[in-house]
Amino acid sequence: MAILRQGYPRGVLPTVSTPPRHLDEYREVAGTDAVDRLIDAAEPLVGARILNVSSTAFGGGVAELLMAQVALLNDLGIETSWQVMESSEAFSTVARFMHAALQGSETPWDEDMMRIYEEASRENADRFINGFDADIVVVHDLQPAGMVSALEASGDRKGTWIWRCHTDASRPFAPVRDYLSHHLARYDASIFTMEGFVPPNHQPRVFVVPPSIDPLSAKNQWIDPDTVYEILHRFGVQWTRPFVTQVARFDPSKDPLGVIDAYRLAREEVPDLQLVLVGSLAYDDPEGWHYLEVTERHRGDDPDIFILTNVQRVGNLEVNAFQRDARVVLQKSRKEAFGLSVAEAMWKGTPVVGGDVGGIRLQIEDGVSGYLVDSIEDTAARMIELLRDDELAEWMGEAGRTRVRERFLTLRELEDLIGVFLEAGRAATR
């Protein structure tokens, strides 16, 4: 992946270049029927132009989704591109507060913060190329959400505008909700992961489209046992002993401290158990670095707890190996908009124990394709159950893989999105 900066007029928003993908590559893993359904669904949009706008091209679920979707939409004959807004340190700080507020936290909010957001929206709108006169513009999350207001004020808005919210906004902090609502009201439609995530008095028409994983990405494609062994050995995890893993950023909402406590309870029954915590860190995320330190202190001197990050060059291939070889994957979240790592592990046939919250409930059918838990004690009990019963673990892993294949692969999400694009476009032109 590269961000193209050459050949564009000065000041234009960076465009992300995505490696090509071909639908025929998905016939074996997703099924011929899924590929053919998508081709049929896309036929009315062939020749249309779609532009995605996000806050970043690297890291996080939005970038992962777009990397596959932009390439596959182009392969379908729908001309699709992806631009990334530019932001200052002050704007990034304001956006972090707004993101927390959207999820229900009481955060600072004042006239100066509103000014910073408005200025960034105008500056990015000035650099915005309307997708070569895009028919549909999809704006992801709150950072670039204000651009539509700036373009409307200058008379430069074109096409159908859709806002996609990738978080649980059901109980937003009222001052930030009220401020954002005047921007969001200018959209023709909005997309949420679940109906229950929609904020009160939300104006644009709502469509529900759960996220998905790309089965052919480096994080999810099949890898051979020798590669898995090499990766585990490189980081000191013992191949001959069972381990459980959680892949999540270091944040209180992901409850890594609770994971460690559950592991310690489970180890009383399974003494040779190991725990691998994998997370990604950004250099401009002081909260993440702080909570990593908190987690490391909670680990103490236990040599069987491994805390690994991208700083140690743990990337998509390494995550693939840990999820694939773990006896159990955990996602003990207290809040979760979706949790792509749940579907990732289920796709690999690994049983998952997840927090009974948010989008995890969409993925796990409790007792069938995984377990839902709401306490440290429940987490430990389910881990022990799966660690002791190989037949149950295998059965539940297969059920999870089947559920992901049917509901949470890229082709299904694209089919849903195409339906939204067609309906929202028709409504906008009435």
ABEGO torsion letter per residue (X at the ends): XBBBABGBBBGBBBBBBBBBBBAAAAAAAAEAAAAAAAAAAAAAABGBBBBBBBABABEEAAAAAAAAAAAAAAAAGBBBBBBBBBBBAAAAAAAAAAAAAAAGBBBBBBAAAAAAAAAAAAAAAAABBBGGGBABBBBBEAAAAAAAAAAAAAGABBEBBBBBBABBAABBBAAAAAAAAAAAAABABBBBABAAABBBGBABBBBBBBBBBBAABAAABBBBAAAAAAAAAAAGBBAABBBBBBBBBBBAAAGAAAAAAAAAAAAAABAABBBBBBBBBBAABAAAAAAAAAAAAAAEABAABBBBBAAAGBBAAAAAAAAAABABBBBBBABBAAGAAAAAAAAAGBBBBBBBBEAAAAABBBGAAEBBBABAAAAAAAAAAAAABAAAAAAAAAAAAAAAAAAABAAAAAAAAAAAAAAAAAAAAX
